[in-house]
Amino acid sequence: MSAGWYLRRLSRMGPREAVGRAGDAVRRRRWRSARPDCPSVTGARFTAVLPAGAIAAVPPDAAKRLIAEADRLMAGHAEYFGVDRDDLADPDWWYDPKTGRRAPSGYAFDVPYRDEDAVGDIKQIWEPSRHQYLTQLAAAYAITGNERYAERVAEHLRSWWTANAPLRGVHWTSGIELGIRLLSWVWIRRLLDGWPGAAGLFEDNPVAVNQIWHHQRWLAAFPSRGSSANNHVIAEAAGQFAAACAFGWFPSSARWRTDALRSLERHLRGNTFGSGLNRELATEYHGLVLELGLAAVAEADAAGVPVPATVRLVLLRMTDALAAIVDGRLRPPRQGDADDGYGLVVDGAGTDRWGSLLATGDAVFGRLAWWPAVTGTDARTPLLSAFIKPTEPSVVRPPSRPGHFADAGLTILRGPGEIWCRCDGGPHGFLSIAAHAHADALSVEVRHDGVEVLADPGTYCYHGQPEWRQYFRSTLGHNTLQLDGGDQSVSGGPFLWTRHAESRVLVADPSGEGVARWCAEHDGYQGSVHRRRVELTAASQELRVVDEVRGPRRAVRLAFHLGPAIAADLVDHRARLTWTRDGEDRSAVLDLPGQLTWRAHRGETDPPLGWYSAGFGRKEPTTTLVGTGYADGVRGFTTVLRFHG
């Protein structure tokens, strides 16, 4: 990173964080030459085994999907972030197939992992080494008893431990990677418990014991701090806690367990609004944090470690909030960053992540009458709920489905035909750097029966492609209004915002009789205020969006990003939208503000415009309608979306 980036990053830290990071730097230098040996361990045993009946409770179709995935992995095939791989039978742990580069070796903290030219795409390198594909293979062994799955797991773990000695190379640079890897190892050992070689792979294996100890020592020494204490610190604490419970073989295990639980409790509260939504306002990280929290509670209950009531309360609120915001197809908003990160993976392809979380919430907390129905199955729910003690909530839960989350500034308007509209009037992001925020104040996201009509384009990438990173998190890359060609909030780097737009919700009436209403404004454009009103009329299936700019005359671009399933025919100020859902033709009309000049953009690259990212590392062309003109502070811009049937 440039010297300017370091100065901008330093400017977003408080004194306590700066002192802590200075201490980390000193410790890293000291660790270069002072690497203590793991204390000797004798008589270690693994007792955190699955309760009887847990494997038998896995539904047959979930088991079938898992075994199909395991067989694909056994053949060496996997897909990570849009890149198909066929080298998973014998992986090179430092190789990036996307760029063809191999990460350099050497002392971990010398590896420039953010530099794609030197290292390759770091996400491609890190993801297999989270060892979540090995939890899938271990789960396939537990279900089938077929030892070839267990033997492949053992082969790959021994290979990884040999190639990645403590503090050597790229896999020892980021705490979230170590934390998730530890959680995977706990579940691998658990799922392999019936295999005769399990103890010899873990507790009776000095190499494994050494790795487990060094992972926990690293996490205890280098927690994410201050402005970086987002989902990363949750993963670090959850992994540390899980390992200290299940692999409690060391003199420091009790202290690590206590400190990790204290950190987990503190940061779960800190990362979560009182309403239950994640403060990063990045929905996929809501899912990641919820998965990690549930996995940590499972370990605590398995080990008989008391957990503060606040931990379960936060997880309960997160689960209720998730149930409240999903659409009719159980898909939550596509808000903020998303990198396809999971806390615990024991399911095959095709398993619905959000349905799985709601199923676990039902098993642990009990579903409310207004929760949407979950029809799919998964393996993770019976495995986690075999440990987690059902909890009788000590708080009053929402008696009906919430539509407005005041603290998060998120409002969901719903109408007939499964019309679903998310309105964003919340904070720019979490903590001073708002690392995973997008410049999307007052944006809307509209779906019809689960089909994205006005879509949030997504994330696509983090490192290595700055022009694409900038586009997908820009104001123009969202369904909102841009002034003078700039973003509402000011970016200082790929995970750094130096100025944050402040929004406030003026009206939120998602359950209004016949008409649901929302209105909010933000101050991101200095000298001007952007105010937006949204009305959803049930009888006419009509969504009306009115944008006003208060301030001097300024150049305007108003963008509406259509979902990948939507075909558009734009004539003057009217776009006819068509799509197919479950074999049935659907349509809508989008009447656009006549004061602006409208043009359809699709798959443009210089600069990027007209793209949709279904998942990290994947993008496809889609249609974006952009109106250009001027705001004179007198008339507003009115957009009307009418659904047919």
Disulfide bonds with the S-S distance in Angstrom:
none
